[in-house]
Amino acid sequence: MKSARVIGLAAATVGALVSCSSDTDPDATTATSETTGAVEDMDRAAVMARYHADLNAFVAMFRARYPDLAVDRNDASIEHIAIEPCIDLANGVDEQTVLATIAELAENRGTAPTPEQTQQIYTLVVPVCP
């Protein structure tokens, strides 16, 4: 008799657990939607944090490798050298046009990057792009 009660209690518990996780439960659906939204927000935040870290690394490398192009420039100005080409690349602009944009943006007080420097900057820009 005691084992019949235990089996009955176990069956009732399993049935209750199954009904709680039912897809028709609006609270369960809301919790799942909220969880999904929270995960998506965390993913976006992680992507943005990575993007900003990549931009900071780009600025540091640009300053170290091209001091004549970086002198008297703030970080935002140097970041723009990466941001504008990233937008172009995302929109399918061809490499030669992107290189021309980089050369124009990297020019500083009459000092323009050489074609080799422009190509090197391009290789620094591409990994920054989300």
C-alpha positions as CSV (number, residue, x, y, z in Angstrom):
1,M,0.0,0.0,0.0
2,K,2.8,2.4,0.9
3,S,4.5,1.7,-2.5
4,A,1.3,2.4,-4.3
5,R,1.1,5.8,-2.7
6,V,4.7,6.6,-3.6
7,I,4.1,5.6,-7.2
8,G,0.9,7.7,-7.3
9,L,2.7,10.7,-5.8
10,A,5.6,10.3,-8.3
11,A,3.1,10.1,-11.1
12,A,1.3,13.2,-9.9
13,T,4.5,15.1,-9.5
14,V,5.7,14.2,-13.0
15,G,2.3,15.2,-14.4
16,A,2.5,18.5,-12.6
17,L,6.0,19.2,-14.0
18,V,4.9,18.3,-17.5
19,S,1.9,20.6,-17.3
20,C,4.0,23.5,-16.0
21,S,6.3,23.3,-19.0
22,S,3.5,23.2,-21.5
23,D,3.8,25.5,-24.5
24,T,0.2,26.6,-23.9
25,D,1.1,28.2,-20.6
26,P,1.2,31.9,-21.3
27,D,3.5,32.6,-18.4
28,A,6.0,30.0,-19.7
29,T,5.8,31.7,-23.1
30,T,6.4,35.1,-21.6
31,A,9.3,33.9,-19.6
32,T,10.8,32.3,-22.7
33,S,10.3,35.5,-24.7
34,E,11.9,37.6,-22.0
35,T,14.8,35.2,-21.7
36,T,15.3,35.2,-25.4
37,G,15.2,39.1,-25.4
38,A,17.7,39.2,-22.6
39,V,20.0,36.9,-24.4
40,E,19.7,39.0,-27.6
41,D,20.4,42.1,-25.6
42,M,23.5,40.5,-24.1
43,D,24.6,39.3,-27.5
44,R,24.3,42.9,-28.9
45,A,26.1,44.3,-25.9
46,A,28.9,41.8,-26.4
47,V,29.1,42.6,-30.1
48,M,29.3,46.4,-29.3
49,A,31.9,45.8,-26.6
50,R,34.0,43.8,-29.1
51,Y,33.6,46.5,-31.8
52,H,34.7,49.3,-29.4
53,A,37.7,47.1,-28.3
54,D,38.6,46.6,-31.9
55,L,38.3,50.3,-32.6
56,N,40.6,51.1,-29.6
57,A,43.1,48.5,-30.9
58,F,42.9,50.1,-34.4
59,V,43.6,53.6,-32.9
60,A,46.6,52.3,-30.9
61,M,48.1,50.4,-33.9
62,F,47.5,53.4,-36.2
63,R,49.2,55.8,-33.8
64,A,52.2,53.3,-33.4
65,R,52.6,52.5,-37.1
66,Y,51.8,55.9,-38.7
67,P,52.9,58.7,-36.3
68,D,53.1,61.3,-39.1
69,L,49.4,60.5,-40.0
70,A,48.3,60.4,-36.3
71,V,50.0,63.6,-35.0
72,D,47.6,66.1,-33.4
73,R,44.6,63.8,-34.1
74,N,42.1,62.8,-31.5
75,D,40.9,59.2,-31.2
76,A,37.5,59.9,-32.8
77,S,39.3,61.2,-35.9
78,I,41.4,58.1,-36.2
79,E,38.4,55.8,-35.4
80,H,36.6,57.4,-38.4
81,I,39.4,56.1,-40.7
82,A,38.0,52.6,-39.8
83,I,34.3,53.4,-39.4
84,E,33.7,54.9,-42.8
85,P,35.3,52.1,-44.7
86,C,33.4,49.5,-42.6
87,I,30.2,51.1,-43.7
88,D,31.3,51.0,-47.3
89,L,32.4,47.4,-47.1
90,A,29.0,46.5,-45.5
91,N,27.3,48.1,-48.4
92,G,29.3,46.2,-51.0
93,V,31.6,49.0,-52.1
94,D,34.6,47.7,-54.1
95,E,38.1,47.5,-52.5
96,Q,39.6,50.2,-54.8
97,T,37.0,52.7,-53.7
98,V,37.4,51.7,-50.0
99,L,41.2,52.2,-50.4
100,A,40.6,55.7,-51.9
101,T,38.4,56.5,-48.9
102,I,41.0,55.3,-46.5
103,A,43.7,57.4,-48.2
104,E,41.5,60.5,-48.0
105,L,40.6,59.9,-44.4
106,A,44.1,59.1,-43.3
107,E,45.6,62.2,-44.8
108,N,46.8,64.5,-42.1
109,R,47.9,68.1,-42.6
110,G,49.1,67.6,-46.1
111,T,50.7,64.2,-45.4
112,A,49.0,61.5,-47.3
113,P,49.6,57.8,-46.8
114,T,51.6,56.0,-49.5
115,P,49.7,53.3,-51.5
116,E,51.5,50.7,-49.4
117,Q,50.4,52.4,-46.2
118,T,46.9,52.7,-47.5
119,Q,46.9,48.9,-48.2
120,Q,48.3,48.2,-44.7
121,I,45.6,50.4,-43.1
122,Y,43.0,48.5,-45.1
123,T,44.2,45.3,-43.6
124,L,43.9,46.9,-40.1
125,V,40.4,48.1,-40.9
126,V,38.8,44.8,-42.2
127,P,39.0,42.9,-38.8
128,V,37.4,45.9,-37.1
129,C,34.2,45.7,-39.2
130,P,31.3,44.0,-37.5
